[in-house]
Amino acid sequence: MAPKKAKRRQQQGEGGSSNVFSMFEQSQIQEYKEAFTIIDQNRDGIISKDDLRDVLATMGQLNVKNEELEAMVKEASGPINFTVFLTMFGEKLKGADPEERYALSLEELLTTQCDRFTAEEMTNLWAAFPPDVAGNVDYKNICYVITHGEEKEE
């Protein structure tokens, strides 16, 4: 009986969600799984407000308001297990090509983590480092300038 149940679960997608795992390559799913595991501080398989508060504290954000945490958790339709977590990323990235995904991810990180960039700083960043005609972003150069300043060592 176990093989039939496993087969049915694969067809439906884990948790009954339709094909969320087919939206990503296996390597991407693994990266999201690692991120989920880091965020799920109490290792119960669900990301809660307390998990978010704890992981943000490890990144230096100690005074996150309860309302902000509640808003983050309410972005999901229910408890945030791995399938819901993956679905949330899929919905945010739906229709975006890989380069757009990196740019969106970069902007998301810079505006929500640690020393948050303001909207004006993001506008200045995209003005200083615009995507090329193919829509590619030189994220390595952006990261270098952010971490080392504009002067490159010879």
C-alpha positions as CSV (number, residue, x, y, z in Angstrom):
1,M,0.0,0.0,0.0
2,A,2.8,2.4,0.7
3,P,4.0,2.7,-2.9
4,K,0.5,3.7,-4.0
5,K,0.3,6.4,-1.4
6,A,3.7,7.7,-2.4
7,K,2.8,7.7,-6.1
8,R,-0.5,9.6,-5.4
9,R,1.4,12.1,-3.2
10,Q,3.9,12.7,-6.1
11,Q,1.1,13.2,-8.6
12,Q,-0.7,15.7,-6.4
13,G,2.4,17.4,-5.2
14,E,3.3,17.3,-1.6
15,G,0.5,18.7,0.6
16,G,-2.0,18.5,-2.3
17,S,-0.5,21.5,-4.1
18,S,-0.5,21.1,-7.9
19,N,2.9,20.8,-9.4
20,V,4.8,23.4,-7.3
21,F,7.9,21.2,-7.4
22,S,7.8,21.2,-11.2
23,M,8.3,25.0,-11.2
24,F,11.9,24.7,-10.0
25,E,15.0,22.7,-10.9
26,Q,16.1,20.2,-8.3
27,S,19.1,22.3,-7.3
28,Q,16.7,25.3,-6.7
29,I,14.4,23.1,-4.6
30,Q,17.5,22.0,-2.5
31,E,18.5,25.7,-2.0
32,Y,15.0,26.6,-0.9
33,K,14.9,23.5,1.5
34,E,18.2,24.7,3.1
35,A,16.7,28.2,3.5
36,F,13.5,26.8,4.9
37,T,15.5,24.7,7.4
38,I,17.5,27.8,8.5
39,I,14.3,29.8,9.0
40,D,12.5,26.9,10.8
41,Q,14.5,27.6,14.0
42,N,12.5,25.1,16.2
43,R,12.6,22.4,13.5
44,D,8.9,21.6,13.7
45,G,8.4,21.8,9.9
46,I,6.4,25.0,10.1
47,I,7.6,28.6,9.9
48,S,6.0,30.6,12.7
49,K,6.3,34.2,13.9
50,D,8.7,33.0,16.6
51,D,10.9,31.3,13.9
52,L,10.9,34.5,11.9
53,R,11.8,36.6,15.0
54,D,14.6,34.2,15.9
55,V,16.1,34.1,12.4
56,L,15.9,37.9,12.0
57,A,17.6,38.3,15.4
58,T,20.5,36.1,14.2
59,M,20.8,38.6,11.3
60,G,20.9,41.6,13.6
61,Q,17.3,42.7,13.4
62,L,16.4,42.7,17.1
63,N,13.4,45.0,17.3
64,V,11.0,43.6,14.7
65,K,7.5,44.5,15.6
66,N,4.9,41.8,16.2
67,E,2.7,43.3,13.5
68,E,5.5,43.0,10.9
69,L,5.9,39.3,11.8
70,E,2.2,38.7,11.6
71,A,2.0,40.3,8.2
72,M,4.8,38.0,7.0
73,V,3.1,34.9,8.2
74,K,-0.3,36.1,6.8
75,E,1.2,36.1,3.3
76,A,0.6,32.4,3.3
77,S,-2.9,30.8,3.1
78,G,-2.2,28.7,6.2
79,P,0.7,27.2,8.1
80,I,3.9,27.6,6.3
81,N,5.3,24.2,5.7
82,F,8.0,23.6,3.0
83,T,5.4,23.1,0.2
84,V,3.7,26.4,1.1
85,F,7.1,28.1,1.4
86,L,8.0,26.9,-2.1
87,T,4.6,27.9,-3.5
88,M,5.1,31.4,-2.1
89,F,8.4,31.8,-3.9
90,G,6.9,30.3,-7.1
91,E,4.1,32.9,-7.0
92,K,6.5,35.8,-6.5
93,L,8.7,34.5,-9.4
94,K,6.0,33.3,-11.8
95,G,6.6,34.7,-15.3
96,A,10.0,36.1,-14.4
97,D,13.0,34.9,-16.5
98,P,16.1,33.7,-14.5
99,E,17.9,37.1,-14.7
100,E,14.7,38.8,-13.5
101,R,14.5,36.3,-10.6
102,Y,18.1,37.2,-9.5
103,A,17.3,40.9,-9.8
104,L,14.1,40.5,-7.8
105,S,15.9,38.3,-5.2
106,L,18.7,40.9,-5.0
107,E,16.3,43.7,-4.5
108,E,14.3,41.7,-2.0
109,L,17.4,41.0,0.0
110,L,18.7,44.5,-0.1
111,T,15.4,46.0,1.0
112,T,14.4,43.5,3.7
113,Q,17.5,42.3,5.4
114,C,20.0,43.8,7.8
115,D,20.9,47.3,6.7
116,R,17.9,47.8,4.5
117,F,18.1,49.8,1.3
118,T,15.5,52.5,0.9
119,A,13.4,52.9,-2.3
120,E,15.7,55.8,-3.3
121,E,18.8,53.7,-2.7
122,M,17.4,50.9,-4.9
123,T,16.6,53.5,-7.6
124,N,20.2,54.8,-7.4
125,L,21.5,51.2,-7.5
126,W,19.6,50.4,-10.7
127,A,20.7,53.7,-12.2
128,A,24.4,52.9,-11.4
129,F,24.1,49.2,-12.5
130,P,21.4,49.0,-15.1
131,P,20.7,45.6,-16.8
132,D,22.3,45.2,-20.2
133,V,20.2,45.0,-23.4
134,A,19.6,41.3,-22.7
135,G,18.3,42.1,-19.2
136,N,21.3,40.7,-17.5
137,V,22.5,42.2,-14.2
138,D,26.2,42.3,-13.2
139,Y,25.4,41.1,-9.6
140,K,29.0,40.3,-8.9
141,N,30.0,43.9,-9.5
142,I,27.1,45.2,-7.5
143,C,28.0,42.9,-4.6
144,Y,31.7,44.0,-4.8
145,V,30.8,47.7,-4.7
146,I,28.4,47.2,-1.8
147,T,31.0,45.2,0.2
148,H,34.2,47.0,-0.8
149,G,33.3,50.5,-2.1
150,E,33.7,51.8,-5.6
151,E,37.5,51.8,-5.6
152,K,38.8,48.5,-7.0
153,E,42.2,47.4,-5.8
154,E,44.8,46.9,-8.6
